[in-house]
């Protein structure tokens, strides 16, 4: 019968694949990327006179703190990034479906002889690149509520330069959470949430460009599906960082800013995101943001 020819929508249960992919993404990111992240955070937050560049930052860190110094603050993302990437990719899949089914609804589907529309096997195949970008913003906003405290605690541990725990304000991630919560409550733990939401809004460029690049590679090259995913993913990640990096610098400055009060870690410099952005520009100009 003609109706037997109709293609069914991909089952919603397959959304779990996004969550599973996120778990493995988080593990790989921590294993390979954390030392680079430590150097990035230190360069973004310290006095420019302290390090002449990334090479000096690496050598001084290893010389004074050992290789373990590159992995300071690794514990929070060890768990957090698995959940963060899992939530991000899983929610991205869901937001794409919702946008495809309720916002970017195609006006016409091909019609079978019996009058039934042919629904695509991929329910988001008609979603435009702009829609993928919007889904990226929504997924980024969702994951920010986990990312903000994880990245906050990570940053504070990463900028402790002493090689001995006795000389550090925080002995570890749990001690850091305990002291910040005791001095400033939940709001203190979530310091930098607004900056995190701003930073992750640039997921629009990541997932919007990923859709554009993957379509172009499928249509104009003979690359296999894994190769398309590899190149589109890598290039779109570069586009994301090129557009979002200035906001990442501001975010790290806010998260590394002294909190004061009972924590007794210094005098806070910034009251909000705009003040931090102005300070970065005033101190280093455009170079300070990149």
HUGI-V564405 format. One line per field, one symbol per residue. ss: DSSP state (a for helix, b for strand, c for the rest). A space follows every 50 residues. Layout:
ss->???
//
This chain:
ss->caaaaccccccaaaaaaaaaaaaaaaaaaaaaaaaaaaaaaaaaaccccc cccaaaaaaaaaaaacaaaaaccaaaaaaaaaaaaaaaaaaaaaaaaaaa aaccccccccbcccccbcccccccccccaaaaaaaaaaaaaaaaaaaaaa aaaaaaaaccccccaaacccccaaaaaaaaaaaaaaaaacccaaaaaaaa ccaaaaaaaaaaaaaaaaaaccccaaaaaaaaaaaaaaaaaaaaaaaaaa aaaaaaccccaaacccccccccaaaaaaaaaaaaaaaaac
//
